[in-house]
Amino acid sequence: MESPASRLGLNALNFFIAAVQTGFGPFIAVLLTQQGWSQTEVGFALSIGTFTALLGQLPGGWLVDRVHRKRPITTAALATIAASALILATLPSRGPVWAAEVLHALASCVIAPAIAAITLRLCGHAGYGERLGVNARYASLGSAAAAALLGACAWFLSERMVFVVTAALVLPALIALYSVRAEDRAEEETHPALLHPRERRRRGRPRHPFGEPALHVFAFATVFFHLSGAAMLPLALGELARTTPQTGFVVSAVIIVPQVMVAALSPWAGRLAARLGRRPVLLAGFAAVPLRGVLLAALFAMHPAALPLVVIQAVDGVAAAVFGVMLPLIAADTTRRSGSLNLAIGALGLAVGLGATGSTSLAGVLADQFGVQLALLGLAAAGAFGTAVIWLFMPETIPAHLHRTPTRAIAA
């Protein structure tokens, strides 16, 4: 059973891991630009990280599945991220920066499935959805707090110090990790992902979850979910900048508003997924993406303005809250035979990366050829296609013995 100490430790772990990951966002591009890198060189360095993350999703999930004790491998991944941040702070030249991008990407491919596995051990499959929502709440709060802290650090100190502080944030993350008690586990939990890998093999469990049709359908729809949504905000901000000279506060607002929505809605999405089933919640989250695209296109067709753009970003928060909870939850549903939870999460992470990588290229081509409004509508069409795939082909994945079963309240 999840003790108060483990509950607080898991909350803090999600908070500080999200805070650490925030340091690897736009701050890298700013640092490298200040060091005299060209935009091509900056883009290439960031692409190295993106490509490595794509390649590392499946091996990362497979590795976490093969290791029974998750804390040591999570510790190693956090230490690797700290090392990559210190490399960026002290050696911002080509070779070290490329190495830091690779190390950060590979470590991140391990951390996400490891946290999902630790969460499943603590709360069990029945309480997994709601606990994932709580995880997402604290991750959003961590991202928002880190954005403010690191922004102040860059303003008052230097861009290099951002990465020193990022590395330092790994320390409270490790403290939180080891405050999650190893002996705590859900009562009467039978999900095979919690078995020792040797025990799964002894019982003749399938070695991978790829025989589950629902996993393939969800992965396919996930590609279009992110193909649609990833480029909408950059496209909208670029167009707004043409007509509005001061957009600095807008950039901050459109980042913070979705984080607030995710923090508020994620536990609610997890509870609904447990009570109503996965499909209704999935459909609501997927439908939010094309709705956002249509609203943005309508905004730029009438009168581009900062405040409506910020309000529309709340719709993105709905989509992010639902998807953040449903990805590991559906992975757990579809691995009740194999137990390869983390390999499934890695496969879905690969689908996320493929969609997001293609989104910016698609948006750029459409905007250049047809204008921003039609580009946004094109992205919305991709999201509508993903929603249709969920509607027509995605089966309900919640196990029968869990459907409409009231779950124990999980305190935040």
N, C-alpha and C positions, 0 to 999 in steps of 0.2 A: 504494500500500500504506500502511496505517496505521502511521506511525512511532511510537516510544515517546513523543516529545514531543506528537504529536497525540492519542495515546491518553490520556495524562495530562491534556492540556488539555480533552478532551471529558468525562472524568470530573469534573474540577473545574468545568467549565461547568454540568453537570447538578446538581452539589452546590450551587453558589452561586445558580443560578436558583431552585431549590427553596427555598433559604434566604430569598431575596428575597420569593418568593410567600407564604411563611409569615407575613410581616409584615402581609399583607392579610387575615388570618383573623379570629379573634374579637377581636383587639386594636382593630379599628375600632369595634366596638360598645361596648367598654369606654370608649374615648376619648370617643366622642360622648355616652355616658351621663354621664360625668364633666363634660362641658360643658353639661349641663342639657337635653339632647335627650330628648324623650319616646320611648317604645318605638315608637310609630307613626312618628315622624320617623326613628328609626334604621332601622326596617324599610323605609321608603320609600327611604332613601338606599342601602341594600344592594340593594334590588330594582332600582334604576337600573343598578347594576353588572351584576346578573344578566341583566337584559333586554338591555343593550348587548352582553354577551358572546354571548347567543343570536343577536342580529342580526349580530354581527361574525364568526361562525365561517366562513361560506362566503366572504365577501369577503377575510378574512384568508388563508385557504388559497389562493384565487385569486391574490392579490397575491404570495404567496411563489412560486407557480408561474411567474408572469410575470417574476420577477427571477432572473437566472441566478446572480449572486453573492449568497450568503446572508448573509455577514458584515456588510455595511453595513446591511441592513434589520434584522438582529438587534441591531446596535448602536443603531439608532434606537429600536427597541422597548424595549431596556433603559434608554436615557436617558429615555424617556417614563415608564416605571415609576418611576424615581428621582424625576422631577419630580412625579409624583402623590403619592409618599410625602412629599416635602417640603411639598407643599400641605397635606396632612393634618396635618403637624407644626406648621405656622406659621399656617394659616388655617382652623381647624375650624368654619367657619360654613357655612350652607346652600349658597350658590352654589359656593364653592370645593370643598366636599366632593363635591357632585354632579359637578363637572367632573373631580375626581380619580378618582372611581369610573368615569366614562366613559373617561378616558385609560388607566387601568389595565386595564380590560376589553378595549379595542381592542388595546393592546400585547400582552396575553396571547394574543389570537387569532392573532398573528403569530409569537410566540416558539415555541409548541409545534410547529407545522409546520416552522419553520425549523430547529429542532434535529433533527427527524426527517430532513429533507433533508440536513443536514450529516453525520449518522450514515450515511445510505445511501451518500453519496459516499465516505466513508472505508472502509467495510467491504464494500460491495456487497450484493446481494440474498441471496446464499448465507449470509453471516454476519450478516444483519440481525437475525434473531430473537435470537440470543445477545447481540449488542451492545446491543440494546434492553433486554435483561434487565440488563446491566451499567449502562446509563443509569438504569434504575429503581432499582437498588441505591443508586447515589450520590445520586439525588434523594431517596430515603427518608432516607438518612443526613443530607443537608442539611436536610431538614425537621425531623428530630429535634434536630439541633444548634442550629438557629435557634430552635426552640421554647424550648429551655433558655436560650439567650443572651438572647432578647427578653423572656422571662419575668423573668429576673434584672434586665434593664434597667428593666422596668416597676416591679419591686419596689424597687430601690435608687435609681432616678433618677425617671422619670415616664413616663406613657403617651405623651406627645409624643415623648420621646426614642426610643421604640420605632421611630418612623417615620424619625427621623434615622439611626439605625443601619441600618434597612432600606435607605434610599437609599445609605448608605455601602457596603453589601454588593454593590451594582451594580459597584463598581470592581474587586474580584477576579473578578467574573463576566466583565467586559470583558477583563481580562488573560488569563483562561482562553480566551475566544473567540479572541483573536488569537494564542494559542499553538498553536491548531489550524492546521497549515500548509496554505496554500491549494493547494500542489502535490501534497499527499497525496491519493490516490484509489485505489479498489480496482482490482486488475489484471483486465483482460478483463471488465469490468462492462458489461452491455448494457441495463440498465434505462433506458427512455426518459426517466424523470424527470431523469436526469443530463445529457441533451442541452440545448443552448441552446434557449430557447423558439422562436426563429426556425427552428432546425433541425427541431424537432418539427413546426412548421407546414409546412416545405418537404417533409417526408417524408409529409405527409398524415395525421398522427396525429389521432385524434378529439380534439375540444376539451375533452371532459369524460368522466368515467368512469361516468356514470349509466346507461349501457346495460348495465352488468354486473349480472346478477341477484343474484350473491352479495353485492354491496355493499348492495343493497336489503334482502336478508334479514338481514344482519348489523346494519344500522342499525335495522331494526324490532325485532330481538331486544334491541338495546342500549337502546332506550327502556324496555323492561320490566325489563331488568337494573337500571337505575338507578331506575326507578319503585319497584322492590321494595326496593333496598338503601339508598337515600339517607336515608330517615327512620327506619330501624330503631334506630339508636343514640340519636338525640334522644328518641325515644319511650321507649326502655328507661331512659335516664337520668332522664327526667322521672318515670317511675313509681317508680324506685328512690329518688329524692329524697323521695318521700312517706313512705317507711318508714325511710330511713337518713338521719340528720341531717347527718353529715359525708361529703360525696361529692367533695370537692376532689381527693383523691388518686386517686379512681376515674376522674375525667375525664382526668387526666394519663395514667393507665395504659391506658385504652381508646384513647387516641390513639397512645401509644408502641408498644403491642403489635403492631398491624397494620403500623406502619412497620418494625419489626424483621422481621416475617414477609416483607414485600415485599423488604427488603434481602437476606434469606436465599434467597428462592425465585425471584426474578425471573430471574436467569441460568439457573437450572435449567429454568424454564418456556420460556425461549427455546431452549435446547438440545433439549428434548423436541419443541417445535414444528417444529424442523428435522429431527428424526429420525423422529418418528411421524406428522407431518402436523399441520395446524391443528385439525381437528375434534375429535380426542380431548382436546387440551389445552383448547380452548374449552368443551367439555361439562363438564369437571371444574371450570373456573372459574365457569361459569354455575350449575352445580348447587350450588356452595357457598353461593349467596345464599339460595335457599329453605331449605336446611339450617340456615343461621344463624337465619332467621325462626322455624322450628319449634323450635329449641333455646331461643331467647329466650322464646317462648310457653310452653314447658314449664317454664322457670325461674320465670316469674311465676305460673304455675299452682300451683307447689309452694311454694317459699320464696324470695322475692327476696333476693339476696345479692350483694355486690360482687365477691368472688373468682370465682364462676362466670361473671359477666358479663364480666370481664376475659379469662377463658379462652375464652369463646365468640367474643370479638373476634379471636382467632387465625384463625377461619374467614373472617372478613372480609379478613384479610391474604392468604389464599390467593386469594380472588376478585380482590382488587385487584392482586396480582402478575400473575395471568394476564391480566386485562383490560388492564393498562397496557402489557404487551408486545404483545398481540394486536391492539390497535386500529391502530397504525401498520403492523404486519406485514401484516395483511389488506388495509390500504389499498395497500401496495406490491404485494401479489399481484394485486389487482383493477385495477391501473393499468398493467399491462405493455403494454397496447395504446396507451393515451392518454398516459401519462407524467404525468398530473395528480395526482401523489401528494398534494400538499398540499391541493388542493381536496377530495379524498376524505377526508383527515383532518379538514378543516373540516366536511364533511357529517356525519361520525361524531361530531364534537364537538357539533354541533347536536343530534343524537339524544341524546347524554349530557345536555345541558342541559335538553331537554324532559322527559326521564324524571325527572331530579333535581328540577326545578321542580314537577312534578306530585306527587312523592312525599310531600312534607310536607303538602300539602293533603289528599291521599287519606288519609294516616295520621291527620290531625286529625279528619276526618269519621268515619272508622271507629272511632277511640277514643272520640269523644263519643257515638256511637250504640250501640256494641256492647262497649266496654271495650278495654283495652290488649291483652289476650291474643288476642281475635279480630282486632283490628287488625293484630297481628303475623302472625297466620295469613293474613290477607288480603294483606298485603305478600308473604308467602312464596308465596302462590298466583300473584301477578303474576310473581315470579321463576321459578316452575315453568313458567309459560306461555312465558316467554322461553327457558328451557332446552329446552322441547318444540319451539319454532320452530327452534332450532339443530339438534336431533336429526332433525327431519323434513325440513327444507328447506335447510339450509346445506350447500352442496357443499364438497368439499375444494378449497382454493384454492392450495395449494403447487404451483408449476410442476413439470412432470414431470421436468425435468432437474435439479431441486434435491432432489426427494424422496429421502430416505434417503441423501443425499450427505453424507459426513462434512465438517464445517466446521472450518476452522482454529481452534484454541483462541484465544479472545480473553481476554487477561489483564485482570484487574480493576485 
